[in-house]
Amino acid sequence: MNAFSRLLRFVPAVSLALGLGASCTPTEEPGTQTESPRTWQVAINAGPEVGTRAVSVGGNNGQTIYTNWDQGDKVRVVKSDGTQLEQLSADVSAGNTAYATLTGTLTGTFSVGEVLSLYYHEAKLDYTGQNGTVSSVSANYSFLDASSTVKEVDAGGGFLKMSDAAFSHRQAFFQLRFVDNDNNPLLLESLGIYADGGKLVMTKPLVGDATYATAGVPLTIAPASATDQLFFALRDENGASNTYHFKAVIGSEEYNFERDLNPQSGHFYLGMIQISGAGENGDSLNNVSFYIADYSSGGTLNW
């Protein structure tokens, strides 16, 4: 099975309380730096800070978002100077997929106290091409980052002992449902989004300038076939609430509406958009009722 098809299911809430163990036994004194580049064996315990890799929605209330590692997930390692190293591979904890051990090799020179950055699945960000499904977001848009510090160097055995890594999401998650005035489903062909703050990320390399959604080139969620529900990921670097603009295409009509939002990375927002003027010219904001709630509060988000 591929990256997230196996996680598309509704599941009951579980406790994520598994402890993390140490890995590798060093033989050198702390503070030692490797003298020349070589290949090192690495194992990093990876657990959740506010979440881990893949996402699915369910629980007893249908409003809980879960995040889990898949066996073999790849994590890019980057040095503090921006040098990209090899990818590590996730070995999922038995019985608790919120935890994994990241294993593999890293080539270079390292010293005790050096901090390495970890990125699932790559350091660069790209939120374009979303199709509005949980599986697509999980497989391609649930970016995470963490850091791990070199604790000891075992030059004789060829191991680096690393600190545990607590991963965090780099974006917020939205699930929106569209209905008419009688709460009947409305089938969307696409949803365009941009924000007045000008910091809604489309793409962002590890080094270099990001591209942001604009009125002329919005971030577009385009389902494979018309649907009344969309699940998507947004990263807003504005740092404060700003006005979001939405353009919903339903049949031959466009419906434009707006809402002040300040999406927080790792949060799950669930909402309903009621378009009472469906089938008519929907440009008037009076035809749209926008309800959205942050289900990360009140204990409804289960990491």
Secondary structure as GFF3:
##gff-version 3
##sequence-region A 1 303
A	DSSP	three_ten_helix	5	7	.	.	.	ID=ss1
A	DSSP	beta_strand	38	48	.	.	.	ID=ss2
A	DSSP	beta_strand	54	58	.	.	.	ID=ss3
A	DSSP	beta_strand	64	68	.	.	.	ID=ss4
A	DSSP	beta_strand	74	78	.	.	.	ID=ss5
A	DSSP	beta_strand	84	92	.	.	.	ID=ss6
A	DSSP	beta_strand	100	108	.	.	.	ID=ss7
A	DSSP	beta_strand	115	120	.	.	.	ID=ss8
A	DSSP	beta_strand	125	126	.	.	.	ID=ss9
A	DSSP	alpha_helix	134	140	.	.	.	ID=ss10
A	DSSP	beta_strand	144	154	.	.	.	ID=ss11
A	DSSP	beta_strand	159	162	.	.	.	ID=ss12
A	DSSP	beta_strand	165	169	.	.	.	ID=ss13
A	DSSP	beta_strand	172	179	.	.	.	ID=ss14
A	DSSP	beta_strand	190	195	.	.	.	ID=ss15
A	DSSP	beta_strand	201	204	.	.	.	ID=ss16
A	DSSP	beta_strand	211	212	.	.	.	ID=ss17
A	DSSP	beta_strand	219	221	.	.	.	ID=ss18
A	DSSP	beta_strand	229	234	.	.	.	ID=ss19
A	DSSP	beta_strand	242	250	.	.	.	ID=ss20
A	DSSP	beta_strand	253	261	.	.	.	ID=ss21
A	DSSP	beta_strand	268	275	.	.	.	ID=ss22
A	DSSP	three_ten_helix	285	287	.	.	.	ID=ss23
A	DSSP	beta_strand	288	294	.	.	.	ID=ss24
###
